[in-house]
């Protein structure tokens, strides 16, 4: 096992050192061993784990959900079906967010189109819509 510094691990994983420390504090990374001079000592598995975390975040998983995914790796009876269920649940959350965003877009488009983009703020239809019962 090759021992790596925190800087090397951060660079290889494409994050900064503060991110590695944050993941360690949050329990996403196991507490690393320490060298004789007290420096954290990491290995290649740390890089793979950080990359996993980053990829899961890119897919929209919260750190809480990433922790749950990582916990499955340590369970003897965990299966692909467990991960699939978590991913399907996450997909439902994404679909709900998309629905909400579409609703907001639908409400905002006519306001932007109705805005004369000149004149006093008190005559702004966008501001009026947020203040009133319209």
C-alpha positions as CSV (number, residue, x, y, z in Angstrom):
1,X,0.0,0.0,0.0
2,X,1.4,3.3,-1.1
3,X,1.1,6.1,1.5
4,X,-0.1,9.4,0.1
5,X,-0.2,13.0,1.5
6,X,-3.5,14.9,1.7
7,X,-2.3,17.2,-1.1
8,X,-1.6,14.3,-3.4
9,X,-5.0,12.7,-2.7
10,X,-6.8,16.0,-3.2
11,X,-5.0,16.6,-6.6
12,X,-5.6,13.1,-7.8
13,X,-9.3,13.2,-6.8
14,X,-9.8,16.7,-8.4
15,X,-10.7,18.4,-5.2
16,X,-8.9,20.8,-2.8
17,X,-7.4,19.9,0.5
18,X,-10.3,21.6,2.4
19,X,-12.7,19.3,0.7
20,X,-10.8,16.2,1.8
21,X,-10.8,17.5,5.4
22,X,-14.5,18.3,5.2
23,X,-15.3,14.8,4.0
24,X,-13.3,13.4,6.8
25,X,-15.1,15.6,9.4
26,X,-18.5,14.5,7.9
27,X,-17.6,10.8,8.1
28,X,-17.5,10.3,4.4
29,X,-13.8,9.3,4.6
30,X,-12.5,7.1,7.3
31,X,-10.1,8.7,9.7
32,X,-6.7,8.3,8.1
33,X,-3.6,6.9,9.8
34,X,-1.0,9.4,10.9
35,X,2.7,9.4,10.1
36,X,5.4,9.7,12.7
37,X,5.3,13.5,12.3
38,X,1.5,13.6,12.6
39,X,0.6,14.1,9.0
40,X,-2.5,12.3,7.6
41,X,-1.6,9.3,5.5
42,X,-3.9,8.3,2.7
43,X,-3.9,5.5,0.1
44,X,-5.3,5.0,-3.4
45,X,-8.6,3.8,-1.9
46,X,-9.1,7.3,-0.5
47,X,-8.9,8.8,-4.0
48,X,-11.4,6.3,-5.3
49,X,-13.8,7.1,-2.5
50,X,-13.5,10.8,-3.0
51,X,-14.2,10.3,-6.7
52,X,-17.3,8.2,-5.8
53,X,-18.5,11.0,-3.5
54,X,-18.0,13.7,-6.2
55,X,-19.7,11.6,-8.9
56,X,-22.7,11.0,-6.6
57,X,-22.9,14.7,-5.9
58,X,-22.8,15.4,-9.6
59,X,-25.8,13.2,-9.9
60,X,-27.5,15.3,-7.3
61,X,-27.2,13.0,-4.2
62,X,-26.9,15.0,-1.0
63,X,-24.0,14.2,1.3
64,X,-26.5,12.4,3.6
65,X,-27.6,10.1,0.8
66,X,-23.9,9.6,-0.2
67,X,-23.2,8.5,3.3
68,X,-26.1,6.0,3.0
69,X,-24.7,4.7,-0.3
70,X,-21.3,4.3,1.2
71,X,-22.7,2.5,4.2
72,X,-24.2,-0.1,1.8
73,X,-20.7,-1.0,0.7
74,X,-19.9,-2.2,4.2
75,X,-23.1,-4.3,4.6
76,X,-22.7,-8.0,4.0
77,X,-26.3,-8.4,2.8
78,X,-26.6,-5.2,0.7
79,X,-27.5,-5.8,-2.9
80,X,-27.8,-3.9,-6.2
81,X,-31.5,-3.8,-5.5
82,X,-30.8,-1.6,-2.4
83,X,-28.8,0.9,-4.5
84,X,-31.4,0.8,-7.3
85,X,-34.2,1.6,-4.8
86,X,-32.2,4.6,-3.5
87,X,-31.5,5.8,-7.0
88,X,-35.1,5.4,-8.0
89,X,-36.2,7.4,-4.9
90,X,-33.6,10.1,-5.9
91,X,-35.0,10.1,-9.4
92,X,-38.5,10.7,-8.1
93,X,-37.1,13.7,-6.1
94,X,-35.5,15.0,-9.3
95,X,-38.8,14.7,-11.2
96,X,-40.6,16.6,-8.5
97,X,-38.0,19.4,-8.6
98,X,-38.3,19.5,-12.4
99,X,-42.1,19.8,-12.1
100,X,-41.7,22.6,-9.6
101,X,-39.2,24.4,-11.8
102,X,-41.5,24.1,-14.8
103,X,-44.4,25.6,-12.8
104,X,-42.1,28.5,-11.8
105,X,-41.0,29.0,-15.4
106,X,-44.6,29.0,-16.6
107,X,-45.5,31.7,-14.0
108,X,-42.4,33.8,-14.7
109,X,-42.4,33.9,-18.5
110,X,-45.6,36.1,-18.8
111,X,-44.3,38.4,-16.1
112,X,-41.0,39.0,-17.9
113,X,-42.8,39.4,-21.2
114,X,-45.2,42.0,-19.6
115,X,-42.4,44.0,-18.1
116,X,-41.8,47.2,-20.1
117,X,-38.2,47.2,-18.8
118,X,-38.4,51.0,-18.3
119,X,-40.1,53.4,-16.0
120,X,-40.5,53.5,-12.3
121,X,-40.1,50.4,-10.1
122,X,-43.6,51.0,-8.7
123,X,-45.0,50.2,-12.2
124,X,-43.1,46.9,-12.5
125,X,-45.5,44.0,-13.1
126,X,-43.0,41.6,-11.7
127,X,-42.8,43.4,-8.4
128,X,-46.5,43.9,-8.4
129,X,-47.1,40.2,-8.8
130,X,-45.0,39.3,-5.9
131,X,-46.6,41.9,-3.6
132,X,-50.2,41.3,-4.4
133,X,-52.8,38.6,-4.7
134,X,-52.4,38.3,-8.5
